[in-house]
Amino acid sequence: MDHFQYRDGQLFCEDVPVARIAAEVGTPTYVYSKTTFVEHYRRIVRAFAPLHPIICYSIKSCGNLHLLKALQAEGGAVGFDVTSGGELYRALQAGGDPAHIVFAGVGKTDHEIDEALDATAVTGGGPKGIGWFNIESEEEFWNLDRRAALKGVQVRGALRVNPDLENKAGTHVKTFTGKKETKFGVDIDRAAEFYHLAASAKHAKLNALHLHIGSPIKLTQPYVDAIGKALKLIDELADDGIVIDTLDIGGGFAAFYEGNEAPPAAAYAEVIVPLLRQRVAKGLKVILEPGRSISCNAAILLAQVQYTKQGGTKKFVIVDAAMNDLIRPTLYEAYHFIWPTAPGPHLVPPSRQSTLRVARDERVDVVGPICESGDYLAQDRYLPPLQRGDLVAVFSAGAYGMAMSSNYNARPRAAEVLVEGDSYRIIRRRETYQDLVGPEL
């Protein structure tokens, strides 16, 4: 699952004790395992190899340049899924090939579209422009056609189609996007008409279909259902002379938070590959957009206990990490396993289950210093006794952790550290007070 393991009662990231990182870098700090990050990517590559897909890593899940460069170094059909001009800039700075970049999002501005049309590799050379724009509305498509006309270029679009699935996987309502009633994409009942109208465009070619049904999707059947509907639509369009040469099946693969809820990449591939193998043999190009399944378990958030206190019947453990560092618990009611980094050999956790109990544990709320009642990392959680100065690790923090952090309450954002083997380096320094006010001055 990952390379965060206890040895003799001490937590290690690969071969580095995390206490050493805390002592030298401070807290709160995101600690990444490079081996975990790259291994999770490689598992997807191996699982879907029969389809020869372009694997566009979703930068929004975790976008540190050093991690993006680690993927870029893998070679092959590495690509990036971006959702803003800023993420496009990150992809290019990491050495991404513009031809392997997919630009998603419902509200692309003219400026962002122009940046994508002009995108070139940092190393220079090669044609301009990204591989595909994921189209989310009729107005966006015709605006893309106009922007491309102004530059005298041709662009490719992938229409995001909502297959209208039921949320049988139990995905959080804020991250399930497979229904018709979502701000993303076009519902499947209108998609054929959209393709027919788009066929008259002069500079934007709508020759691809994009699916993204949400995240995390803990079952494989929703992918079977969505792809089945997409292939039926592709065949109907082919009968009318409209050729779809690329199918982007999106991402959304689940990751381990408790340790048993996420199918491995091979399980998703087991049901998806048979649906598409013959199509690929006949020329269909396939794109995947994994994010969480690569980055989630590649990081922990290190925090230090500042105080403990009793409030009525409830005990609070107050740490120096807060909702501005990790907003998922309060935004999505998300579960993250939390445990002391030095519990001693007798309290090494045998699992990361939410039901885990150990001798002399206490039911506590783990909270941060922000002036919000919603500032918590865990509620009613059973943990070993903790005291001021103890270090705790918040596990499975790589996806939508640092990526969603903020400066709320004028808090400098955390440092980021990348571990490789028995060494580590800072890949994003801790912000300072000067960083907070710099743009205002």
Summary of the structure (lengths in Angstrom):
residues: 441
radius of gyration: 22.8
end to end distance: 45.2
largest distance: 70.6
contacts: 1525
relative contact order: 0.16
helix: 33%
strand: 25%
